[in-house]
Amino acid sequence: MNQTRRNTLFIAEVAVFTALAYLLDFVAGIVSLKIWPQGGSISIAMVPIFLVAYRWGIKGGLLTGFLLGFLQFVLGFSQVYTIVQGIIDYFIAFSVVGFSGVFASVTKKAIDDQNKGKWMSYVISGAFLGSALRYICHVISGIVFFGEYAPKGQPVAIYSLLYNGTYMLPNFIISAIFTIVLISALPKKMILQKGL
């Protein structure tokens, strides 16, 4: 495949998976129980970011995550109280999910070698890394911008760790499972794309 065609494919896949991630997060926001008053929901919106990251590497994952955060920020499907908080909770938090792509080459090699246990462990590791980095962004934002909501006597850092953990832990688990199921179901040649 020539470079122009690869670039076109890369841009098209990032656009489609970004739109899918946005749609998944939008639906999750509608059907969520609204138990997180300062933002947060259980969603599989990270799954498309993971898939692009495993297919195209960090570059694809970061771009897909950034564009998802941008869409949430611009289209009003976000809880933005200040510009800096919005940048941390949307642009940065979703971009760093793309760092799951550090496991792209080893995941592809394990898939190519038909080593299911190995590629699944790499997928889980990547999902954990991306989710953990996103969680850290939300915790920092919670400490800086949402400390007033902490119960009286509870340290703000503990409040932010717990609050954000209540939706990020399920997000990580559910997204990792969905990603593994999808990779298992997809033709392996779709995942074995060489990154740009």
C-alpha positions as CSV (number, residue, x, y, z in Angstrom):
1,M,0.0,0.0,0.0
2,N,1.5,3.4,-1.0
3,Q,1.9,6.2,1.5
4,T,-0.9,8.4,0.2
5,R,-3.3,5.5,0.4
6,R,-2.1,4.7,3.9
7,N,-2.5,8.3,5.0
8,T,-6.0,8.5,3.6
9,L,-6.9,5.2,5.4
10,F,-5.5,6.5,8.6
11,I,-7.5,9.8,8.5
12,A,-10.7,7.9,7.5
13,E,-10.3,5.4,10.3
14,V,-9.5,8.1,12.9
15,A,-12.6,10.1,11.8
16,V,-15.0,7.1,11.8
17,F,-13.7,5.8,15.2
18,T,-13.8,9.3,16.7
19,A,-17.5,9.6,15.6
20,L,-18.3,6.2,17.0
21,A,-16.6,7.1,20.3
22,Y,-18.6,10.3,20.6
23,L,-21.8,8.5,19.8
24,L,-21.1,5.8,22.4
25,D,-20.4,8.5,25.0
26,F,-23.4,10.5,24.1
27,V,-25.7,7.5,24.5
28,A,-24.0,6.6,27.8
29,G,-24.7,10.2,29.0
30,I,-28.4,9.9,28.1
31,V,-28.9,6.5,29.7
32,S,-26.6,7.0,32.8
33,L,-28.2,7.2,36.2
34,K,-26.8,10.7,36.7
35,I,-25.2,9.6,39.9
36,W,-22.0,11.7,39.2
37,P,-23.2,15.3,39.6
38,Q,-19.8,16.8,38.7
39,G,-19.5,14.7,35.5
40,G,-18.6,11.1,34.7
41,S,-20.5,8.1,33.4
42,I,-20.0,4.5,32.6
43,S,-19.3,4.3,28.9
44,I,-17.4,2.2,26.3
45,A,-16.3,5.3,24.5
46,M,-12.6,4.4,25.1
47,V,-13.0,1.2,23.0
48,P,-12.7,2.9,19.6
49,I,-9.7,4.8,20.9
50,F,-8.1,1.5,22.0
51,L,-8.9,-0.1,18.6
52,V,-7.3,2.7,16.7
53,A,-4.3,2.7,19.0
54,Y,-3.7,-1.0,18.6
55,R,-4.1,-0.7,14.8
56,W,-2.1,2.5,14.2
57,G,0.0,3.0,17.4
58,I,0.2,5.9,19.7
59,K,-0.2,8.5,17.0
60,G,-3.6,7.1,16.0
61,G,-4.7,6.7,19.6
62,L,-3.7,10.2,20.7
63,L,-5.4,11.8,17.7
64,T,-8.6,9.8,18.1
65,G,-8.7,10.6,21.8
66,F,-8.0,14.3,21.2
67,L,-10.8,14.6,18.6
68,L,-13.2,12.9,20.9
69,G,-12.4,15.4,23.7
70,F,-12.7,18.2,21.1
71,L,-16.2,17.0,20.0
72,Q,-17.4,16.7,23.6
73,F,-16.0,20.2,24.4
74,V,-17.4,22.0,21.3
75,L,-20.7,20.2,20.9
76,G,-21.7,20.9,24.5
77,F,-21.7,17.3,25.7
78,S,-19.5,18.2,28.5
79,Q,-19.5,19.7,31.9
80,V,-17.1,22.7,31.5
81,Y,-16.9,25.1,34.4
82,T,-13.6,26.8,33.4
83,I,-11.5,26.6,30.2
84,V,-8.6,25.0,32.0
85,Q,-10.8,22.4,33.7
86,G,-12.4,21.7,30.3
87,I,-9.0,21.2,28.7
88,I,-7.9,18.8,31.4
89,D,-11.1,16.8,31.6
90,Y,-11.7,16.5,27.8
91,F,-8.8,17.4,25.6
92,I,-6.0,15.9,27.8
93,A,-7.9,13.2,29.5
94,F,-9.2,11.6,26.4
95,S,-6.0,12.2,24.4
96,V,-3.9,10.2,26.9
97,V,-6.1,7.2,26.4
98,G,-4.3,6.8,23.1
99,F,-1.0,6.0,24.9
100,S,-2.5,2.4,25.0
101,G,-0.9,2.3,21.6
102,V,2.5,1.7,23.2
103,F,1.4,-1.9,23.2
104,A,0.4,-1.9,19.5
105,S,3.5,-3.7,18.1
106,V,3.6,-6.4,20.7
107,T,-0.1,-6.9,20.5
108,K,0.1,-7.3,16.7
109,K,3.1,-9.7,17.0
110,A,1.2,-11.9,19.5
111,I,-1.9,-11.9,17.3
112,D,0.3,-12.8,14.3
113,D,1.9,-15.6,16.4
114,Q,-1.6,-16.7,17.4
115,N,-0.8,-16.4,21.0
116,K,-4.2,-15.5,22.4
117,G,-3.1,-15.3,26.1
118,K,-0.3,-12.9,25.3
119,W,-2.2,-10.5,23.0
120,M,-5.1,-10.4,25.5
121,S,-2.6,-9.5,28.3
122,Y,-1.2,-6.7,26.1
123,V,-4.7,-5.4,25.3
124,I,-5.5,-5.3,29.0
125,S,-2.2,-3.6,29.8
126,G,-2.9,-1.0,27.2
127,A,-6.4,-0.4,28.4
128,F,-5.1,-0.1,31.9
129,L,-2.5,2.4,30.9
130,G,-4.9,4.5,28.9
131,S,-7.6,4.4,31.6
132,A,-5.1,5.1,34.4
133,L,-3.7,8.2,32.6
134,R,-7.3,9.4,32.0
135,Y,-8.1,8.8,35.6
136,I,-5.1,10.8,36.8
137,C,-6.3,13.8,34.6
138,H,-9.8,13.6,36.2
139,V,-8.3,13.3,39.7
140,I,-6.2,16.4,39.2
141,S,-9.1,18.3,37.8
142,G,-11.2,17.2,40.8
143,I,-8.7,18.3,43.3
144,V,-8.2,21.7,41.6
145,F,-11.7,22.5,40.5
146,F,-14.2,20.4,42.4
147,G,-12.8,20.5,46.0
148,E,-15.8,22.4,47.3
149,Y,-17.9,19.3,46.8
150,A,-15.9,17.1,49.1
151,P,-17.8,16.1,52.3
152,K,-16.8,18.2,55.3
153,G,-13.7,16.8,56.9
154,Q,-12.7,14.6,53.9
155,P,-9.4,15.6,52.2
156,V,-10.1,16.9,48.7
157,A,-7.5,14.4,47.2
158,I,-9.3,11.5,48.7
159,Y,-12.7,12.7,47.5
160,S,-11.4,13.1,44.0
161,L,-9.7,9.7,44.0
162,L,-12.9,8.0,45.2
163,Y,-15.3,10.0,43.0
164,N,-13.4,9.5,39.8
165,G,-12.6,5.9,40.7
166,T,-16.3,5.0,40.9
167,Y,-16.8,5.4,37.2
168,M,-13.2,5.0,35.8
169,L,-12.7,1.5,37.3
170,P,-15.9,0.1,35.6
171,N,-15.0,2.0,32.4
172,F,-11.6,0.3,32.3
173,I,-13.0,-3.2,33.0
174,I,-15.9,-2.9,30.6
175,S,-13.8,-1.3,27.8
176,A,-11.0,-3.9,28.2
177,I,-13.6,-6.7,27.9
178,F,-15.3,-5.1,24.8
179,T,-11.9,-4.5,23.2
180,I,-10.9,-8.1,23.6
181,V,-14.2,-9.4,22.3
182,L,-14.0,-7.2,19.2
183,I,-10.4,-8.1,18.5
184,S,-11.3,-11.7,18.8
185,A,-14.2,-11.3,16.4
186,L,-12.5,-9.2,13.8
187,P,-10.5,-10.7,11.0
188,K,-6.9,-10.6,12.2
189,K,-5.7,-8.7,9.1
190,M,-7.7,-5.7,10.2
191,I,-5.7,-5.4,13.4
192,L,-2.3,-6.3,11.8
193,Q,-2.1,-2.9,10.0
194,K,1.3,-1.5,10.3
195,G,1.3,1.9,12.0
196,L,2.3,5.1,10.2
